[in-house]
Amino acid sequence: MLPMNPSECILFSGGAPGAEQAFGACAERHGVEEVNFTFDGHRMGRQRGVRVLNHEELQAGDVSMEYVSRLMHRRYTDMPTIRRVLQTLWYQVNSGQEIYVIGAILDDGTVRGGTGWGAEFAKLCNKPLYVFEQDKTGWFQWTGDRWEPRSGTSLPVVTHPHFTGTGTRSLTPQGKAAIEDLFTRSFGR
């Protein structure tokens, strides 16, 4: 498979410190356009491609915190900042056709933290979903009913010009390397 043409691609992310910042830095190095959804007052690790969502736009990505808590098997507080983060994740996942996440897969099949909502929303939307599991230092793909490890020739490669990169703020060196390797496999160089 030939590498994607980076000038025809857009990374959708949130620009937060950690994984999203690393996705953005790789996008910039590889010549991929970057759109980082955020809201007023949110701390950003990236300043390129910032798209500040207004109140009405945030409402379009709103979801019941009770529903998310039930789906994720854990309690999410109804704090305004948490709600806005989940609303921006809705935009990230809704905009991308393939979803790449850096984080930790829990025993119940969900992904740890707020990032987990992005992964669950990708499942609900039936979008290709890949997680680099930092604790196991390997890529996994959601098959529709389970996480399947990916290695060697089955490592993920970006195949759609609109893709999403998100993940934990607690990025490990292995997680950062996984993002860099994904971009190299997908765009060359």
N, C-alpha and C positions, 0 to 999 in steps of 0.2 A: 504494500500500500504506500502510495506517495504521501509525503507530509502535506498537511493542510497549508494553504497560502495564508500566512499570518495577517496580511493586509486586508483579507476578506473576513476576518474573525473578530468577535467581540466577547470579552470575558465579562460576565455579570457577577458582581461581588458586593461586599459591604465596606471594604477598605479599613476594617478594624485591625488593630494590632494583632500580630500572630499570623495565623494561616492566611487570612484574607490579604494582609499586607504582603506576604510572600507571593501569593498568586498574582497580585498586581505588579510587583516588581518583576516577576518573570514575564508577564504580559508585555510590560514596557520594553524589556530587553529584547524580546522576540518580535516586536513590532505589531502586537495585537492590541486593538482598541480596548479600552477599559471603561466600564460603567459601574460606579460604586454608589449603591442606594444607601441613603442615610436620612437623618432627621436633625432638626435644629438642636444643638447642644450635645450631639453624640461625638465622642472622641474618635478621631480617625487616625489611621496609620498611613493613609494614602491621600494625596491631594489631586491626583490625576483622574479625570472622568467623574468627578463627584456630581451626583444627582440628588439634591435635597428634596425629599418628598414633603408636600404640604399636608395640612390636616385632612383635607378631602381625599387625597391620594392614600394616606396612611389608613383611613377608614376603609378604603376599597380592599386592603389587605388584612382587615381585621378578622379575628377568629375568636370563638369563645374560649376563654382560658380554662373553663371546666372541661370542654371537649378535648383541648390539647392535653390537659393533665390526665384525663382518662386514657387517651390514645397512647400517651408516653409512659403510663404507669408511674407517674410521679407528680408532685404538686408544683405548679408554676404559680408564683404570686401574681397578683393583679396590679403590680407596680407599673406606673406609666412607662418607665424606661424598658422594662421587660416586654411589655405589650408592643412598644414601638420596634424593638429589635425583632420580634416575631413578625411584625407587619413588613419590615424591610426584607426579611427572609422570604416572605411570600413573593415579593417582587423579584428577588434573585432567582428563585426556583421557577417562577412563572415565565421569566424571560429566557432562561437557558433551555436548550433541548437535551443536554447531557449534564449531569450533576456530579461534581467531584468534591468530596468532603475529606478533611483531615480531622481525625478524632479517635474516639474509642467506642467500639461496639459492645454494648452491655449484654448480659446473659439473656435478656428478654427480646433481643434482636433490635432494640432501639439504639440510637447513638447518644452518648452522654451530652448533657448541657443544652443550651439554647439551640446549638447547631442541630441537635436531634430533631427539632421541629422541621428544619429544612429538609433533612433526610426523610422524615415521615411524609412530608408534603410531596416530595419527589415520588415516593412509593404510591401515594394516592393518585398522583397525576400519571402514573405508569411511565415515568421517564427513566432512561438508563441512569443508574445510580452506582457510584463507586466510592468506597471509603478506604482511605489509607489508615489502617489501624495502628496507631503509634505504639501501643503496648505490645502488639505482636509483630511490629515492623513489616507489615505486608498489606497489599491491596486486596480488597474484597468487593465483589459485585453482588447486588441484590438480584435474585433470580425470580422474584415474585412470591417466594415462600421461605427463602433462606439466603444466608450470606455464603457465597462461594469464593474460595481463595483464588487469586490470580497471580501468576508468576511466569517467568520466562517469556515465551511468545504470546501469552494471554494477558500480559500487563495492559492496563487501559491506555488507549490512545484517543485523543480528541478527534472525532469524525464529523462533527457538526460545527458550522461557523458560529453558532450562538451557544456558548457553554457557560456553566456556573462553577465558580470555585469559592468554597466557604470552609469554615472549620474553627477549631479551637483557638483561643488566645494563647494557650500554653503549648506553643509549637516547639517540638523537639528538633534536634539536628537531623534526625532520620525523617521527620515529617517535611522539613524544609527541602531535604534532598529528594524526597518523593515528588514534590511539586516541580522542582527543577528538572528531574528526569522525565516527568510527564510532558513538560513543554518541549524538551529535546526530542523525545520520541515522536511528538505530534507535529512539531514545526521545524525539526532539523537543527543544525548548528550545535 
